[in-house]
Every structure is written in C-alpha cells, then in structure tokens.
C-alpha cells in the first residue's frame, strides 16, 4: 500500500512539473516602408503545452513598448507545386501554395520597396510546414518552414499579413 501511494505521489509530482515545449520560434524585425520611422521587433513562438494543446505567443516591441499576445496555434503541412508565380490563380491553390504565392506578391510589389522579403528563393519551395498563430483568418500570422524538392529546409519566414525572414 505504501508503495502504491509513493508511486501515485511521484506521478502527480512529475506531471505538475511537466514543461511546455517550444515547437517553433521566429524572431523578426519589420520596417514599414513610406511610413514614419517604425521599427517593430517580434518574437513568435508555437508551444506544445503540458496538456498536449498548442498555444502561441507573440512578443512585440514597438518604439520601446513591449506587448505580449497569447492565443491558440495550429500546425499543418502542404505540398507546393512547381511553376507558381505571383500571378497564379488563388482559386486553384492549397493553403501552403496560397502563402507562397502571397509571399511572392509581397516581394515583387514595387511600392513596398523590397521591405518585405522571405529570405529564401520561393520558386524552390515544394512543401511547407505552417505554424499558424491565432485563429484562421485572411492574413493570419504564420511561420512558414519551407522545404525544397529534396525535403531540405530552405529556411523559415513569417508570412501572412507581412513578410520577414526568421532570424
């Protein structure tokens, strides 16, 4: 009986000390073109909680002010076909392809003055693991881990409403 109580106490103690695990993080700096000088730094994390749920945290520093946002998270993967361009028909794309095509569009937009870059050759992307922070919405914040045809990681970048390579 004492042994069973000891085992139960140890199991309870070890579960109460279970730690959250950061599955993906991304630090970015964003400079908004044609705006008053705004430098925004963000640290984005997707976390697997001790109860196996997913959560996200965005720590944003803007003009010295720090704000922290916590929300849900989602992880998905998708194949990216060859020969996509910024002009590809969005009605024929899966979620991964939509993010890649949108990123191509941001990179090519002349009015952004090359402020929004992924840091990788988007034409080489053949699959993407997507770490979405927050609820699924148009322009949602997503960390994209891009892979080539040989399944080698090309890099990770922040996509969605803005575009910036992860540091």
ZIJO-V160267 format. One line per field, one symbol per residue. ss: DSSP state (H for helix, E for strand, L for the rest). burial: # if it has 24 or more other ideal C-beta (glycine too) atoms within 12 Angstrom, else .. A space follows every 50 residues. Layout:
# ZIJO-V160267
ss->???
burial->???
This chain:
# ZIJO-V160267
ss->LHHHHHHHHHHHHHHHLLLLEEEEEEEEEEELLLLLLLEEEEEEEEEELL LLLEEEEEEEEELLEEEEEEEEEEEEEEELLLLLLLLLLHHHLLHHHHHH HHHHHHHHLHHHLLLLLLLLLHHHLLEEEEEEELLLLLLLEEEEEEELLL LLEEEEEEELLLLEELL
burial->......................########.........########... ...#####.#..........#.####.#.#...#...#....#.###### #######........#####.#############.....########... ...#######.#####.
